[in-house]
């Protein structure tokens, strides 16, 4: 049955190879079931609920990818997209996690529509290839920076004269007490970053985790990131960083996790989600820009993975790429794979997680010989089986997952190699797009900076006609948004 349905002989593979490839892919990307809950739970979402939402959405997307598209790619909530969800949409822009889930759901619907129409072609061609690479590499810088901060490798010093506000109010250096305690401090450009003194047990554990993970990756050990997380968690036990009490806590059982899932399931459509978004027309422009940023990142992350790996292995042919570029509807393997990706994002938002995307770690299974959807089906089943490890998620310390963020960021920065840094016409917008993502702590601000400076460089070079209308409109919306935000803070 498997041989005929997945056309194993035609793809020069067999059941054993495909299953082994699926297992390889799972262990290469399974770190996401530990990392994603830790990132999204910062927004107030129940960690155990996010754990299950991660597993369920990953299984749905990966199984659809295998059974419908019949290609060996696995899906899960994307690194970078979950950081954008937490640090930009919720923390920086002030949306609630329920509102953010609704915007992820809208992004999924948009992706379904553009996959079935010619809109996909327009969006793909509107973004210059240089900026596509800059966005990919910039997300890598952003994720690595978050990892460095979560590992507490960095310290920041600010003198009183550089403090802008305290508790969202004006700062008075003479004031020694604040009613209700100290909650937030906003400082200006005078803040100075420095390396930590490495005296904390948690910091030392994170350093161990980073070193062991890098060693495993360089040695090409399969499942290096997951092994690094597990090893760091175990070493953290005698160091007093890993708290094993969570294993016996009833609140962390699989039953409790499913109970918590009730908090996030459908929350996007609640009064705190969709209802809240519709209630404030003044935020409609910001919602549009946020959904656009979600969609843009998701589209190119997925297409880049497909094209970058599919060409080398023959999984996707040049005809598939042309059909995606020129055709309408869902006819080829690539279009079906894109459709599976969009469905997974929509399902993920319903259950309670950020955008689901095709993982580049799928290349681990492809490298092990995976060529058909049977590889993805195997990976999807393993994701479902991972639900039994619900209690374990509670004991994994942040020091064990921070190194994973750093090394994933390193791998994503390879996109910078595709940019011609000797040509300022390419380098200037690429620089601002990538650097602003990390230093402004926002993927959308990085995209905005890249678009604005792309327009500036093209206009100066008298090549304004090369600028796609989508770039003009999006840059204009970003500028309007910045002006509105500035007026609100006056």
Secondary structure, DSSP 8 states (H G I E B T S, - for coil): -HHHHHTTTTTT--HHHHHHHHHHHHHHHTTHHHHHHHHHGGGT--HHHHHHHHHHHHHHHHHHIIIII--S--EEE-TTHHHIIIIIIIIIT---HHHHHHHHHHHHHHHHHHHHSTHHHHHHHHS-HHHHHHHHHHHHHHHHHHHHHHTT-EEEE--GGGEEEETTEE--TT----TT----EEE-TT-EEEE--S-SHHHHHHHHHHHHHHHHHHTT-TTHHHHHHHHHHHHHHHTT-S-GGGGT-GGGSHHHHHHHHHHHTTGGGSIIIIIHHHH-GGGHHHHHHHHHHHHHHHHHHHHHHHHHHHHHHTSS-HHHHHHHHH--SS-SHHHHHHHHHHHHHHHHHHHT-S-EEE-TTHHHHHHTT--SHHHHHHHHHHHHHGGGGGGGGGT--HHHHHHHHHHHHHHHGGGGGGS-TT-HHHHHHHHHHHHHHHHTT-HHHHHHHHHHHHHHHHHHTT-GGGS-HHHHHHHHHHHHHHHHHHHHT-
